[in-house]
Amino acid sequence: MSTDRSARVEDRLFYNRYLLDPGHPHIKVRPHTMPSSELVSMLTTCPAHCYVANDKHQIEVAVDGCIECGTCRVICEERGDIEWSYPRGGYGVLFKFG
């Protein structure tokens, strides 16, 4: 008897829960007029799809749904495109699998 263990990332992310900390986002995109190529890459590399381009072609982040994987830290923090910190105690992602 075989079980299909394959599932889309989006399907797995649905089961995670995120406790928002209003007024205290753990990721902030620094103000910019033209985003760097690293910041633009977050539109496709963030596995939780937290980064979006607004109507002025600037990149914004919505921390609700962030899985705290660190991808944005690796790609953007060195250039100073983002400010990142751990969520305050009790807030952030609650993983349901693994």
Residue pairs with C-beta under 8 A, 6 or more apart in sequence:
9 47
12 97
13 47
13 48
13 65
13 67
15 96
15 97
16 67
16 93
16 94
16 95
16 96
16 97
17 93
17 94
17 96
18 64
18 65
18 66
18 92
18 93
18 94
19 90
19 91
19 92
19 94
20 63
20 64
20 91
21 87
21 88
21 91
21 92
24 87
24 88
24 91
25 61
25 63
26 63
26 66
26 68
26 84
26 85
26 86
26 87
26 88
26 91
26 92
27 50
27 61
27 63
27 66
27 72
27 82
27 83
27 84
28 61
28 82
28 83
29 39
29 51
29 58
29 59
29 60
29 61
29 81
29 82
30 80
30 81
30 82
30 83
32 39
32 58
32 59
32 81
33 58
34 57
35 53
35 57
35 58
35 59
35 81
36 76
36 79
36 81
38 75
38 76
38 79
38 81
39 51
39 59
39 76
39 81
39 82
40 53
40 59
41 75
42 51
42 59
42 61
42 71
42 72
42 75
42 76
43 51
43 52
43 53
43 59
45 71
45 75
46 71
46 72
47 67
47 69
47 71
48 65
48 66
48 67
48 69
49 65
50 61
50 62
50 63
50 65
50 66
51 59
51 60
51 61
51 72
52 59
52 60
52 61
52 62
53 59
53 60
54 60
61 72
61 82
66 92
66 93
67 93
67 95
68 86
68 87
68 92
68 93
72 82
72 84
73 82
73 84
76 82
77 84
86 92
